[in-house]
Amino acid sequence: MAATIAIAHAMVFLCALTGLLALVIVFVRWKSLKDRVPIVCIHIFLLVCCAGMACLARGTVDAVVGIACFIWVVVCVATAYAICESRRRLHAFFRNKNAKNFLALTGTVAVAILGIVAWMRLLQWILT
């Protein structure tokens, strides 16, 4: 029984990581908002399905877990955008090294790192 739960948790984690990386690729690859919106919506739906799988692996679903899943999906989207933006800020910093670009780079990298930590901790809490 414990092995089955561990496998389910690993599958949810891998699906969530795949969804996060797919969102990063969407933000990096598609420049226009018109092209990006349908694909982002599909990936958000996949993240919601992943949160549902996490709730099923947990065994119980209550309002607090539902709110945590919603917050987790929002953190996923924000983290994916921050990773994409930090990549763009890094290029801008190396093209034009000034204090403004450095502050923007450190801010977006900090948001990306905090987002990744929040993403993992929320997913861990949802699964337990």
TISE-907112 format. One record per residue: residue number from 1; residue in one letter; y negated, x negated, z negated of N, C-alpha, C in turn. Coordinates in nm, 4 decimals. Atoms other than C-alpha are relative to their C-alpha. Example, Ala and Ser with C-alpha at 12.3 -4.5 7.8 and 13.67 -1.06 7.14 Angstrom:
<marlums>
+-----+---+----------+----------+----------+----------+----------+----------+----------+----------+----------+
:   k : r :       nY :       nX :       nZ :      caY :      caX :      caZ :       cY :       cX :       cZ :
+-----+---+----------+----------+----------+----------+----------+----------+----------+----------+----------+
:   1 : A :   0.1190 :  -0.0890 :   0.0000 :   0.4500 :  -1.2300 :  -0.7800 :  -0.1200 :  -0.0900 :   0.0000 :
:   2 : S :   0.1190 :   0.0820 :   0.0060 :   0.1060 :  -1.3670 :  -0.7140 :  -0.1090 :   0.0770 :  -0.0730 :
+-----+---+----------+----------+----------+----------+----------+----------+----------+----------+----------+
</marlums>
This chain:
<marlums>
+-----+---+----------+----------+----------+----------+----------+----------+----------+----------+----------+
:   k : r :       nY :       nX :       nZ :      caY :      caX :      caZ :       cY :       cX :       cZ :
+-----+---+----------+----------+----------+----------+----------+----------+----------+----------+----------+
:   1 : M :   0.1192 :  -0.0820 :   0.0000 :   0.0000 :   0.0000 :   0.0000 :  -0.1262 :  -0.0868 :   0.0000 :
:   2 : A :   0.1168 :   0.0875 :   0.0075 :  -0.2439 :  -0.2792 :  -0.0893 :  -0.0201 :  -0.0753 :   0.1318 :
:   3 : A :   0.0110 :   0.0698 :  -0.1283 :  -0.1644 :  -0.4593 :   0.2355 :  -0.0591 :   0.0915 :   0.1068 :
:   4 : T :   0.0540 :  -0.0958 :  -0.0960 :  -0.2417 :  -0.1448 :   0.4347 :  -0.1499 :   0.0184 :  -0.0202 :
:   5 : I :   0.1422 :  -0.0146 :   0.0298 :  -0.5776 :  -0.1050 :   0.2607 :  -0.0757 :  -0.1253 :   0.0433 :
:   6 : A :   0.0649 :   0.1247 :  -0.0411 :  -0.6597 :  -0.4719 :   0.3228 :  -0.0131 :  -0.0077 :   0.1516 :
:   7 : I :   0.0059 :  -0.0010 :  -0.1466 :  -0.5775 :  -0.4328 :   0.6924 :  -0.1068 :   0.0981 :   0.0475 :
:   8 : A :   0.1022 :  -0.0990 :  -0.0371 :  -0.7939 :  -0.1195 :   0.7135 :  -0.1397 :  -0.0554 :  -0.0257 :
:   9 : H :   0.1298 :   0.0591 :   0.0310 :  -1.0828 :  -0.3024 :   0.5452 :  -0.0359 :  -0.1085 :   0.1014 :
:  10 : A :   0.0247 :   0.1054 :  -0.0993 :  -1.0449 :  -0.5964 :   0.7832 :  -0.0360 :   0.0606 :   0.1355 :
:  11 : M :   0.0301 :  -0.0652 :  -0.1269 :  -1.0443 :  -0.3625 :   1.0834 :  -0.1407 :   0.0593 :  -0.0008 :
:  12 : V :   0.1349 :  -0.0555 :   0.0105 :  -1.3575 :  -0.1834 :   0.9608 :  -0.1035 :  -0.1114 :   0.0072 :
:  13 : F :   0.0932 :   0.1120 :  -0.0021 :  -1.5293 :  -0.5182 :   0.9019 :  -0.0149 :  -0.0558 :   0.1411 :
:  14 : L :   0.0063 :   0.0522 :  -0.1372 :  -1.4398 :  -0.6438 :   1.2509 :  -0.0706 :   0.0967 :   0.0945 :
:  15 : C :   0.0701 :  -0.0995 :  -0.0822 :  -1.5560 :  -0.3180 :   1.4111 :  -0.1496 :  -0.0020 :  -0.0291 :
:  16 : A :   0.1413 :   0.0038 :   0.0379 :  -1.8825 :  -0.3366 :   1.2163 :  -0.0671 :  -0.1255 :   0.0537 :
:  17 : L :   0.0555 :   0.1250 :  -0.0522 :  -1.9379 :  -0.6994 :   1.3141 :  -0.0168 :   0.0071 :   0.1512 :
:  18 : T :   0.0086 :  -0.0174 :  -0.1448 :  -1.8675 :  -0.6161 :   1.6781 :  -0.1174 :   0.0904 :   0.0360 :
:  19 : G :   0.1128 :  -0.0893 :  -0.0246 :  -2.1157 :  -0.3291 :   1.6621 :  -0.1337 :  -0.0677 :  -0.0208 :
:  20 : L :   0.1240 :   0.0728 :   0.0264 :  -2.3835 :  -0.5512 :   1.5108 :  -0.0301 :  -0.0992 :   0.1120 :
:  21 : L :   0.0205 :   0.0975 :  -0.1075 :  -2.3342 :  -0.8239 :   1.7716 :  -0.0296 :   0.0686 :   0.1333 :
:  22 : A :   0.0286 :  -0.0746 :  -0.1225 :  -2.3316 :  -0.5661 :   2.0509 :  -0.1445 :   0.0482 :   0.0011 :
:  23 : L :   0.1402 :  -0.0396 :   0.0069 :  -2.6674 :  -0.4357 :   1.9300 :  -0.0927 :  -0.1173 :   0.0262 :
:  24 : V :   0.0811 :   0.1190 :  -0.0257 :  -2.8058 :  -0.7889 :   1.9303 :  -0.0047 :  -0.0268 :   0.1502 :
:  25 : I :  -0.0056 :   0.0232 :  -0.1442 :  -2.6923 :  -0.8295 :   2.2910 :  -0.0834 :   0.1040 :   0.0748 :
:  26 : V :   0.0807 :  -0.1038 :  -0.0643 :  -2.8529 :  -0.4964 :   2.3848 :  -0.1481 :  -0.0316 :  -0.0128 :
:  27 : F :   0.1407 :   0.0314 :   0.0190 :  -3.1859 :  -0.6007 :   2.2339 :  -0.0421 :  -0.1236 :   0.0796 :
:  28 : V :   0.0326 :   0.1214 :  -0.0743 :  -3.1700 :  -0.9412 :   2.4038 :   0.0008 :   0.0263 :   0.1503 :
:  29 : R :  -0.0234 :  -0.0105 :  -0.1436 :  -3.0502 :  -0.8293 :   2.7441 :  -0.0935 :   0.0968 :   0.0718 :
:  30 : W :   0.0791 :  -0.1008 :  -0.0678 :  -3.2409 :  -0.5116 :   2.8280 :  -0.1424 :  -0.0036 :  -0.0516 :
:  31 : K :   0.1402 :   0.0145 :   0.0382 :  -3.6183 :  -0.5462 :   2.8301 :  -0.0730 :   0.1340 :  -0.0066 :
:  32 : S :   0.0758 :  -0.1251 :  -0.0020 :  -3.7398 :  -0.1977 :   2.9191 :   0.0609 :   0.1005 :  -0.0972 :
:  33 : L :  -0.0436 :  -0.1000 :   0.0972 :  -3.7229 :   0.0793 :   2.6640 :   0.0816 :   0.1092 :   0.0667 :
:  34 : K :  -0.0717 :  -0.1037 :  -0.0741 :  -3.6021 :   0.3240 :   2.9286 :   0.1470 :  -0.0358 :   0.0174 :
:  35 : D :  -0.1381 :   0.0440 :  -0.0169 :  -3.2879 :   0.1183 :   2.9879 :   0.0704 :  -0.0206 :  -0.1336 :
:  36 : R :  -0.0577 :   0.0369 :   0.1287 :  -3.2357 :   0.0278 :   2.6232 :   0.0410 :   0.1203 :  -0.0855 :
:  37 : V :  -0.0203 :  -0.1121 :   0.0923 :  -3.2481 :   0.3702 :   2.4512 :   0.1412 :   0.0600 :   0.0089 :
:  38 : P :  -0.1348 :  -0.0593 :  -0.0014 :  -2.9194 :   0.5228 :   2.5780 :   0.1073 :  -0.0944 :  -0.0550 :
:  39 : I :  -0.1006 :   0.0959 :   0.0456 :  -2.7239 :   0.2061 :   2.5072 :  -0.0105 :  -0.0202 :  -0.1511 :
:  40 : V :   0.0176 :   0.0111 :   0.1450 :  -2.8745 :   0.1696 :   2.1586 :   0.0557 :   0.1227 :  -0.0698 :
:  41 : C :  -0.0532 :  -0.1229 :   0.0598 :  -2.7877 :   0.5331 :   2.0861 :   0.1529 :  -0.0004 :  -0.0022 :
:  42 : I :  -0.1466 :   0.0092 :  -0.0028 :  -2.4271 :   0.4736 :   2.1922 :   0.0492 :  -0.0950 :  -0.1084 :
:  43 : H :  -0.0420 :   0.0956 :   0.1019 :  -2.4019 :   0.1691 :   1.9646 :  -0.0255 :   0.0537 :  -0.1408 :
:  44 : I :   0.0236 :  -0.0629 :   0.1305 :  -2.5570 :   0.3619 :   1.6751 :   0.1107 :   0.1011 :  -0.0286 :
:  45 : F :  -0.1116 :  -0.0927 :   0.0182 :  -2.2931 :   0.6314 :   1.7302 :   0.1276 :  -0.0748 :  -0.0384 :
:  46 : L :  -0.1175 :   0.0798 :   0.0355 :  -2.0241 :   0.3616 :   1.7191 :  -0.0096 :  -0.0517 :  -0.1439 :
:  47 : L :   0.0177 :   0.0431 :   0.1392 :  -2.1716 :   0.2303 :   1.3913 :   0.0233 :   0.1162 :  -0.0961 :
:  48 : V :  -0.0259 :  -0.1177 :   0.0838 :  -2.1650 :   0.5844 :   1.2492 :   0.1499 :   0.0258 :  -0.0082 :
:  49 : C :  -0.1465 :  -0.0141 :   0.0017 :  -1.7980 :   0.6080 :   1.3511 :   0.0633 :  -0.1064 :  -0.0899 :
:  50 : C :  -0.0497 :   0.1077 :   0.0850 :  -1.7386 :   0.2732 :   1.1804 :  -0.0228 :   0.0333 :  -0.1470 :
:  51 : A :   0.0274 :  -0.0420 :   0.1388 :  -1.9052 :   0.4050 :   0.8635 :   0.0962 :   0.1115 :  -0.0406 :
:  52 : G :  -0.0988 :  -0.1046 :   0.0293 :  -1.6786 :   0.7089 :   0.8860 :   0.1379 :  -0.0578 :  -0.0266 :
:  53 : M :  -0.1284 :   0.0660 :   0.0257 :  -1.3737 :   0.4834 :   0.9112 :  -0.0012 :  -0.0666 :  -0.1366 :
:  54 : A :   0.0110 :   0.0632 :   0.1316 :  -1.4994 :   0.2960 :   0.6046 :   0.0148 :   0.1041 :  -0.1100 :
:  55 : C :  -0.0140 :  -0.1072 :   0.0993 :  -1.5301 :   0.6239 :   0.4165 :   0.1441 :   0.0475 :  -0.0089 :
:  56 : L :  -0.1406 :  -0.0398 :   0.0023 :  -1.1773 :   0.7194 :   0.5188 :   0.0860 :  -0.1057 :  -0.0675 :
:  57 : A :  -0.0744 :   0.1072 :   0.0661 :  -1.0496 :   0.3800 :   0.4071 :  -0.0256 :   0.0021 :  -0.1498 :
:  58 : R :   0.0350 :  -0.0092 :   0.1421 :  -1.2288 :   0.4359 :   0.0770 :   0.0812 :   0.1090 :  -0.0686 :
:  59 : G :  -0.0800 :  -0.1070 :   0.0573 :  -1.0432 :   0.7605 :   0.0214 :  -0.0827 :   0.1193 :  -0.0443 :
:  60 : T :   0.0858 :  -0.1096 :   0.0431 :  -1.3329 :   0.9682 :  -0.1105 :  -0.1349 :  -0.0124 :   0.0686 :
:  61 : V :   0.1327 :  -0.0022 :  -0.0601 :  -1.6603 :   1.0722 :   0.0426 :  -0.0867 :   0.0914 :  -0.0853 :
:  62 : D :   0.0963 :  -0.0817 :   0.0720 :  -1.9537 :   1.1923 :  -0.1642 :  -0.1384 :  -0.0268 :   0.0560 :
:  63 : A :   0.1360 :   0.0111 :  -0.0529 :  -2.3282 :   1.2177 :  -0.1135 :  -0.0532 :  -0.1428 :  -0.0084 :
:  64 : V :   0.0498 :   0.1368 :   0.0174 :  -2.3981 :   0.8684 :  -0.2466 :   0.0566 :  -0.0916 :   0.1084 :
:  65 : V :  -0.0617 :   0.0813 :  -0.1055 :  -2.1532 :   0.7102 :  -0.0017 :  -0.0592 :   0.0369 :   0.1355 :
:  66 : G :   0.0630 :  -0.0420 :  -0.1253 :  -2.3022 :   0.9160 :   0.2822 :  -0.1384 :  -0.0600 :   0.0178 :
:  67 : I :   0.1329 :   0.0609 :  -0.0059 :  -2.6514 :   0.7941 :   0.1983 :   0.0119 :  -0.1502 :   0.0209 :
:  68 : A :  -0.0212 :   0.1442 :  -0.0183 :  -2.5222 :   0.4357 :   0.1714 :   0.0406 :  -0.0298 :   0.1436 :
:  69 : C :  -0.0389 :   0.0196 :  -0.1404 :  -2.3611 :   0.4704 :   0.5155 :  -0.1206 :   0.0135 :   0.0922 :
:  70 : F :   0.1210 :  -0.0156 :  -0.0801 :  -2.6899 :   0.5958 :   0.6611 :  -0.0889 :  -0.1237 :  -0.0131 :
:  71 : I :   0.0809 :   0.1204 :   0.0228 :  -2.8787 :   0.3050 :   0.5029 :   0.0647 :  -0.1200 :   0.0686 :
:  72 : W :  -0.0719 :   0.1105 :  -0.0633 :  -2.6098 :   0.0670 :   0.6317 :  -0.0245 :  -0.0010 :   0.1514 :
:  73 : V :   0.0243 :  -0.0079 :  -0.1440 :  -2.6569 :   0.1904 :   0.9903 :  -0.1428 :  -0.0438 :   0.0313 :
:  74 : V :   0.1400 :   0.0412 :  -0.0206 :  -3.0354 :   0.1483 :   0.9599 :  -0.0141 :  -0.1516 :  -0.0173 :
:  75 : V :   0.0031 :   0.1447 :   0.0215 :  -2.9847 :  -0.2038 :   0.8212 :   0.0622 :  -0.0725 :   0.1196 :
:  76 : C :  -0.0622 :   0.0607 :  -0.1184 :  -2.7550 :  -0.2815 :   1.1164 :  -0.0988 :  -0.0077 :   0.1160 :
:  77 : V :   0.0953 :  -0.0013 :  -0.1118 :  -3.0175 :  -0.1787 :   1.3717 :  -0.1157 :  -0.0963 :  -0.0273 :
:  78 : A :   0.1118 :   0.0888 :   0.0344 :  -3.2989 :  -0.3599 :   1.1877 :   0.0412 :  -0.1473 :   0.0055 :
:  79 : T :  -0.0484 :   0.1378 :  -0.0026 :  -3.0900 :  -0.6753 :   1.1483 :   0.0208 :  -0.0478 :   0.1436 :
:  80 : A :  -0.0202 :   0.0369 :  -0.1398 :  -2.9912 :  -0.6757 :   1.5157 :  -0.1338 :  -0.0268 :   0.0680 :
:  81 : Y :   0.1310 :   0.0225 :  -0.0600 :  -3.3560 :  -0.6410 :   1.6168 :  -0.0637 :  -0.1275 :  -0.0547 :
:  82 : A :   0.0571 :   0.1212 :   0.0593 :  -3.4613 :  -0.9158 :   1.3734 :   0.0650 :  -0.1257 :   0.0570 :
:  83 : I :  -0.0677 :   0.1149 :  -0.0611 :  -3.1983 :  -1.1526 :   1.5157 :  -0.0520 :  -0.0228 :   0.1412 :
:  84 : C :   0.0540 :   0.0105 :  -0.1357 :  -3.3202 :  -1.0785 :   1.8680 :  -0.1428 :  -0.0526 :  -0.0036 :
:  85 : E :   0.1399 :   0.0426 :   0.0089 :  -3.6841 :  -1.1215 :   1.7656 :  -0.0112 :  -0.1445 :  -0.0465 :
:  86 : S :   0.0057 :   0.1392 :   0.0454 :  -3.6124 :  -1.4489 :   1.5829 :   0.0346 :  -0.0956 :   0.1138 :
:  87 : R :  -0.0323 :   0.0813 :  -0.1180 :  -3.4584 :  -1.5838 :   1.9022 :  -0.1230 :  -0.0147 :   0.0887 :
:  88 : R :   0.1209 :   0.0037 :  -0.0820 :  -3.7728 :  -1.4911 :   2.0932 :  -0.1102 :  -0.0824 :  -0.0671 :
:  89 : R :   0.1016 :   0.0773 :   0.0742 :  -3.9976 :  -1.6373 :   1.8203 :   0.0314 :  -0.1495 :   0.0014 :
:  90 : L :  -0.0394 :   0.1400 :  -0.0063 :  -3.7985 :  -1.9609 :   1.8265 :  -0.0428 :  -0.0622 :   0.1328 :
:  91 : H :   0.0449 :   0.0492 :  -0.1312 :  -3.8658 :  -1.9981 :   2.1993 :  -0.1514 :  -0.0150 :   0.0031 :
:  92 : A :   0.1465 :   0.0071 :   0.0014 :  -4.2354 :  -1.9243 :   2.1438 :  -0.0478 :  -0.1180 :  -0.0837 :
:  93 : F :   0.0398 :   0.1109 :   0.0851 :  -4.2542 :  -2.1806 :   1.8649 :   0.0176 :  -0.1336 :   0.0714 :
:  94 : F :  -0.0230 :   0.1269 :  -0.0686 :  -4.1035 :  -2.4580 :   2.0766 :  -0.0897 :  -0.0176 :   0.1233 :
:  95 : R :   0.0939 :   0.0101 :  -0.1114 :  -4.3336 :  -2.3736 :   2.3684 :  -0.1404 :  -0.0344 :  -0.0484 :
:  96 : N :   0.1370 :   0.0162 :   0.0488 :  -4.6523 :  -2.3641 :   2.1597 :   0.0052 :  -0.0184 :  -0.1514 :
:  97 : K :  -0.0176 :   0.0280 :   0.1423 :  -4.6183 :  -2.5335 :   1.8217 :  -0.1339 :   0.0149 :  -0.0731 :
:  98 : N :   0.1162 :  -0.0191 :   0.0856 :  -4.8842 :  -2.3838 :   1.5975 :   0.0426 :   0.0779 :  -0.1247 :
:  99 : A :  -0.0331 :  -0.0605 :   0.1290 :  -4.8989 :  -2.2352 :   1.2477 :   0.0321 :   0.1486 :   0.0134 :
: 100 : K :  -0.0246 :  -0.1437 :  -0.0181 :  -4.9091 :  -1.8742 :   1.3692 :   0.1428 :   0.0241 :   0.0470 :
: 101 : N :  -0.1366 :  -0.0153 :  -0.0490 :  -4.5836 :  -1.9116 :   1.5629 :   0.1019 :  -0.0397 :  -0.1065 :
: 102 : F :  -0.0925 :   0.0420 :   0.1052 :  -4.4219 :  -2.0935 :   1.2704 :   0.0136 :   0.1072 :  -0.1071 :
: 103 : L :  -0.0060 :  -0.1067 :   0.1001 :  -4.5124 :  -1.8180 :   1.0233 :   0.0754 :   0.1216 :   0.0524 :
: 104 : A :  -0.0730 :  -0.1117 :  -0.0597 :  -4.3852 :  -1.5510 :   1.2610 :   0.1493 :  -0.0309 :   0.0070 :
: 105 : L :  -0.1405 :   0.0400 :  -0.0068 :  -4.0629 :  -1.7463 :   1.3086 :   0.0660 :   0.0062 :  -0.1370 :
: 106 : T :  -0.0605 :  -0.0020 :   0.1337 :  -4.0016 :  -1.7921 :   0.9358 :   0.0144 :   0.1425 :  -0.0518 :
: 107 : G :  -0.0102 :  -0.1396 :   0.0427 :  -4.0723 :  -1.4236 :   0.8724 :   0.1165 :   0.0723 :   0.0638 :
: 108 : T :  -0.1102 :  -0.0691 :  -0.0672 :  -3.8292 :  -1.2981 :   1.1332 :   0.1356 :  -0.0590 :  -0.0379 :
: 109 : V :  -0.1264 :   0.0604 :   0.0446 :  -3.5609 :  -1.5479 :   1.0301 :   0.0351 :   0.0491 :  -0.1402 :
: 110 : A :  -0.0251 :  -0.0514 :   0.1352 :  -3.6012 :  -1.4354 :   0.6675 :   0.0501 :   0.1439 :   0.0046 :
: 111 : V :  -0.0452 :  -0.1387 :  -0.0139 :  -3.5655 :  -1.0703 :   0.7713 :   0.1422 :   0.0045 :   0.0549 :
: 112 : A :  -0.1350 :   0.0028 :  -0.0566 :  -3.2569 :  -1.1546 :   0.9791 :   0.1029 :  -0.0421 :  -0.1052 :
: 113 : I :  -0.0947 :   0.0469 :   0.1028 :  -3.0917 :  -1.3457 :   0.6926 :   0.0180 :   0.1061 :  -0.1081 :
: 114 : L :  -0.0111 :  -0.1057 :   0.1016 :  -3.1723 :  -1.0765 :   0.4353 :   0.0729 :   0.1223 :   0.0547 :
: 115 : G :  -0.0713 :  -0.1118 :  -0.0619 :  -3.0482 :  -0.8140 :   0.6807 :   0.1495 :  -0.0238 :   0.0076 :
: 116 : I :  -0.1431 :   0.0317 :  -0.0057 :  -2.7165 :  -0.9914 :   0.7262 :   0.0628 :   0.0104 :  -0.1385 :
: 117 : V :  -0.0513 :  -0.0098 :   0.1374 :  -2.6720 :  -1.0212 :   0.3495 :   0.0105 :   0.1465 :  -0.0429 :
: 118 : A :  -0.0033 :  -0.1421 :   0.0353 :  -2.7616 :  -0.6533 :   0.3004 :   0.1088 :   0.0733 :   0.0768 :
: 119 : W :  -0.1046 :  -0.0615 :  -0.0818 :  -2.5293 :  -0.5549 :   0.5853 :   0.1374 :  -0.0235 :  -0.0609 :
: 120 : M :  -0.1315 :   0.0324 :   0.0569 :  -2.2340 :  -0.7356 :   0.4284 :   0.0193 :   0.0651 :  -0.1367 :
: 121 : R :  -0.0133 :  -0.0565 :   0.1345 :  -2.3044 :  -0.6178 :   0.0721 :   0.0156 :   0.1519 :   0.0038 :
: 122 : L :  -0.0151 :  -0.1449 :  -0.0111 :  -2.3491 :  -0.2537 :   0.1744 :   0.1380 :   0.0369 :   0.0526 :
: 123 : L :  -0.1331 :  -0.0283 :  -0.0525 :  -2.0307 :  -0.2611 :   0.3791 :   0.1062 :  -0.0258 :  -0.1066 :
: 124 : Q :  -0.0942 :   0.0288 :   0.1090 :  -1.8482 :  -0.4221 :   0.0883 :  -0.0022 :   0.1119 :  -0.1038 :
: 125 : W :   0.0089 :  -0.1062 :   0.0990 :  -1.9773 :  -0.1532 :  -0.1477 :   0.0610 :   0.1295 :   0.0528 :
: 126 : I :  -0.0564 :  -0.1210 :  -0.0589 :  -1.8817 :   0.1267 :   0.0917 :   0.1527 :  -0.0060 :  -0.0008 :
: 127 : L :  -0.1454 :   0.0134 :  -0.0071 :  -1.5289 :  -0.0112 :   0.1236 :   0.0682 :   0.0010 :  -0.1368 :
: 128 : T :  -0.0652 :   0.0024 :   0.1321 :  -1.4679 :  -0.0441 :  -0.2525 :  -0.0022 :   0.1341 :  -0.0669 :
+-----+---+----------+----------+----------+----------+----------+----------+----------+----------+----------+
</marlums>
